Amino acid sequence: MASEQSFSTVDKWHSQHRSAALRRVIILFLCLASSAGAAFRQTRRPDRDANAKAQDQSFRIGVKVELVSLYATVHDGRGKIVTGLSQDDFKVYDNDVRQPISQFSREYMPLSIVILLDTSGSMSGKKLENAKKSLSRFLDRLKPGDEAMLITFDSRPHVVQSFTRDLDRIRRSIRRLDGNGSTALYDAILTGLKESADGHNRRHVLLLLSDGVNTYGQAELQGTIEQLRRSATELFAIGLETDLLEDMQYKAITRSVLDRLTDSAGGESFIVGRTNELGKVCSEISERMHHQYTLAYYPPEARDARWHTVRIETRVPSYRVVASKTGYFPATPISR
């Protein structure tokens, strides 16, 4: 009986000893795990903080600095296009303050061209037929990589052909056109701006051909000008004039309106008195589109979102520069 009690006491002692040892092992394991976790977190934190800091810095730089890109055509005193100029030949001004040019290129960049053709009633007959032939010649002068779309307008705009590099599709569409209705000129330009966003090329251009002033539609001149100023799209416009007495009152208006529209977007306007001159003008516009210099600069940090004027000059005073934009609205400054 005594030996059994002694054996039970020994077993109990061993059991208690093993339990105490097990508890010490568990406590030691938990301490080591906690220390390792703290060391791991301490080791990882600098990298994570550095990455977060880099991301934050990258975000701030992306918001504060926006590259202003410009395309420019240069003409000599006789109106001929000047090629072969270098970066040092140009001066760029932002709000009349000269800026260093950060990027420069003479390489051709493909175009996404939106053709806006007036098919209102006043264009019917010989005038529209000459316009069709002239646009066909214009399409012949496009280069590989260029794409075009066709929008006609009378009382409202009509997307006849979306962007394509298969220019025969546009030619076939042009041949089927007739003239009818009023002239929703401003609505057509705003539609062209909207559709140009689907262009696959970096450079977007509108080519407008019309014989009159806006007589219909919802858009107004000033609102159209504001949209053109905010866009990165050039506008080349051809105004057709006639010698008919009923059209004489519109001549001055047509010239003024087209000048204001093209000046706001960058580009040029051309007034044609005889429709048989259309082909020559379309060819000239094509030459100007395809012989442009690319310039870019980082503008000074904006304190507000007001309009900034942009001006490009060359070192030769007699040269005239036509830029793709006359200014821009900077991004709204970040409040800190």
Buried (B, 14 or more C-beta within 10 A) or exposed (E): EEEEEEEEEEEEEEEEEEEEEEEEEEEEEEEEEEEEEEEEEEEEEEEEEEEEEEEEEEEEEEEEEEEBBBBBBBBEEEEEBBEEBEEEBBBBBBBEEEBEBBEBEEEBBBBBBBBBBBBBBBBBEEBBBBBBBBBBBBBEBBEEEBBBBBBBBBBBBBBBBEBEEEBEBBBEBBEEBEBEBBBBBBBBBBBBBBBBEEBEBEBBBBBBBBBBBBBBBEBEBEEBBBBBBBBBBBBBBBBBBBEEEEBEEBBEEBBEBBBBBBBBBBBBBBBBEEBEBBBEBBBBBBEBBBBBBBBBBBBEEBEEEEEBEBBBBBEEEEBBBBBBBBBBEBEEEEEE
